């Protein structure tokens, strides 16, 4: 069992930064939270970046899921020479636009997912940078925002987080050993939200 020291359920606009190194299962944990929210009748919005794997299990791309509907569009492919690149991924501009639409439509949901804000957004002001004002507007019940550990400080600054926001970070950062426990704790927290 893991304790996340999450805030109570008496206010809207709570931000939870979900962090962890690449490939540890941050999105897998959030898919568990999404399912829990839907199971108890909460509205969900925003987007999730789901790994796409090849025949041998290797990650060869990312699909973008509309958190509200579950619909997916291809987001990124390993390699390539497209106009929008970060790391070893080439991004589909149409999917970046779709992510902005998913976020705009879901910004007042009970549970708002942003998976993820990375270097493209927080360092270059590109990609889904336009989602940052949706997060700072705090129209949702709770926002679960994925941010890599090396970008936590930049995210806190750009998202105007103060002591009132819960930060899942450092000792509670998701890793392969605690992923399922963190997912269960977040799912329980979301289920409790539905009872208030």
Buried (B, 14 or more C-beta within 10 A) or exposed (E): EBEBEBBEBEEEBBBBBBBBEEEBBBBBBBBBBBEBBBEBEBBBBBBBBBBBEEEEEEEBBBBBBBBBEEEBBBBBBBEBEEEBBBEEBBBBEEBBEBBBEBBEBBBBBBBBBBBBBBBBBBEEEBBBBBBBEBBBEBBBBBBBBBBBEEBBEBBBEBBEBEEEBBBBBEEBBBEEEBBBBBBBBBBBBBBEBBEE
